[in-house]
Amino acid sequence: MLPDYCKGARGAIFMYDVTNPSTLLSLSKWLKILQFQEDLPIMIVGTKIDLVEQVKVEFAELEQTAREYGLCGMAEVSAKTGVNVGEVFEFVATTILNLARKEERELETVVT
């Protein structure tokens, strides 16, 4: 049912808990669900960065994971403090709009 729910998605944000490494390990499972859609911008976001003493997934691991899976971006956020939350949504929205504009230009080129 989940792949049907994701049909038509123009972007995705995969969120994991920086205090719980097992949440990052489920990324490959989620990416399989989204594989049917080519050129889908997916951003990876670590949450709960306000829990500094409990962080178990370092930013370097986030960078490596984003490169390994070819994701469009990465960030760390705190819903509690609001750090980087707006920036994540702005980045994903901008990425989606840029892709839509590129597709539109390519379609115009084919039609003319």
C-alpha positions as CSV (number, residue, x, y, z in Angstrom):
1,M,0.0,0.0,0.0
2,L,2.8,2.4,0.8
3,P,4.2,2.5,-2.8
4,D,0.8,3.5,-4.0
5,Y,0.7,6.3,-1.4
6,C,4.0,7.6,-2.7
7,K,2.9,7.7,-6.4
8,G,3.1,11.2,-7.7
9,A,5.5,12.4,-5.1
10,R,7.7,15.2,-6.3
11,G,10.2,15.0,-3.4
12,A,10.9,13.2,-0.2
13,I,12.5,13.8,3.2
14,F,13.9,10.8,5.0
15,M,14.2,11.6,8.7
16,Y,16.2,9.7,11.3
17,D,16.9,10.2,15.0
18,V,20.6,11.2,15.6
19,T,20.3,9.5,19.1
20,N,19.2,6.2,17.6
21,P,21.5,4.7,14.8
22,S,19.0,2.0,13.9
23,T,16.7,4.6,12.5
24,L,19.4,5.5,9.9
25,L,19.7,1.9,8.9
26,S,16.2,1.7,7.6
27,L,17.0,4.2,4.8
28,S,17.7,1.5,2.2
29,K,14.3,0.0,2.9
30,W,12.5,3.3,2.4
31,L,14.5,4.0,-0.8
32,K,13.3,0.7,-2.3
33,I,9.8,1.9,-1.9
34,L,10.6,5.1,-3.7
35,Q,12.7,3.5,-6.4
36,F,9.9,3.4,-8.9
37,Q,10.2,7.1,-9.4
38,E,13.2,8.4,-11.3
39,D,14.9,11.7,-10.4
40,L,13.0,12.0,-7.2
41,P,14.9,14.5,-5.0
42,I,15.3,12.9,-1.6
43,M,16.9,14.7,1.3
44,I,18.1,13.0,4.5
45,V,17.6,14.8,7.8
46,G,18.9,14.0,11.2
47,T,16.5,15.0,14.0
48,K,16.9,15.8,17.7
49,I,20.2,17.6,17.4
50,D,19.3,19.5,20.6
51,L,20.1,16.3,22.5
52,V,23.8,17.0,22.2
53,E,24.9,14.6,25.0
54,Q,22.9,11.7,23.4
55,V,24.0,12.0,19.7
56,K,25.2,8.7,18.3
57,V,25.2,9.4,14.6
58,E,27.8,12.0,13.7
59,F,27.4,14.5,10.8
60,A,30.2,12.7,8.9
61,E,28.1,9.6,8.8
62,L,25.2,11.6,7.4
63,E,27.5,13.0,4.7
64,Q,28.7,9.5,3.8
65,T,25.2,8.1,3.6
66,A,23.9,11.0,1.4
67,R,26.8,10.4,-1.0
68,E,26.4,6.7,-1.0
69,Y,22.7,6.8,-1.9
70,G,23.0,9.9,-4.2
71,L,20.6,12.0,-2.2
72,C,20.0,15.6,-3.1
73,G,20.8,17.1,0.3
74,M,21.3,16.6,4.0
75,A,20.7,18.5,7.2
76,E,20.4,18.2,10.9
77,V,17.4,19.7,12.7
78,S,15.7,20.2,16.0
79,A,11.9,20.3,16.1
80,K,12.2,21.4,19.7
81,T,14.4,24.5,19.0
82,G,13.4,25.0,15.4
83,V,17.0,24.9,14.2
84,N,17.1,24.3,10.4
85,V,13.5,23.2,10.1
86,G,12.5,26.0,7.8
87,E,15.7,25.6,5.7
88,V,14.9,21.9,5.1
89,F,11.5,22.6,3.7
90,E,12.8,25.6,1.7
91,F,15.6,23.4,0.2
92,V,13.2,20.6,-0.8
93,A,10.6,23.0,-2.3
94,T,13.3,24.9,-4.3
95,T,14.7,21.6,-5.6
96,I,11.3,20.4,-6.7
97,L,10.5,23.7,-8.4
98,N,13.9,23.7,-10.2
99,L,13.3,20.2,-11.5
100,A,9.8,21.1,-12.6
101,R,11.2,24.1,-14.5
102,K,13.8,22.0,-16.1
103,E,11.2,19.4,-17.2
104,E,9.1,22.2,-18.6
105,R,12.0,23.7,-20.6
106,E,12.9,20.2,-21.9
107,L,9.3,19.7,-23.0
108,E,9.2,23.1,-24.7
109,T,12.4,22.1,-26.6
110,V,10.8,18.8,-27.8
111,V,7.6,20.5,-28.9
112,T,9.2,23.4,-30.8
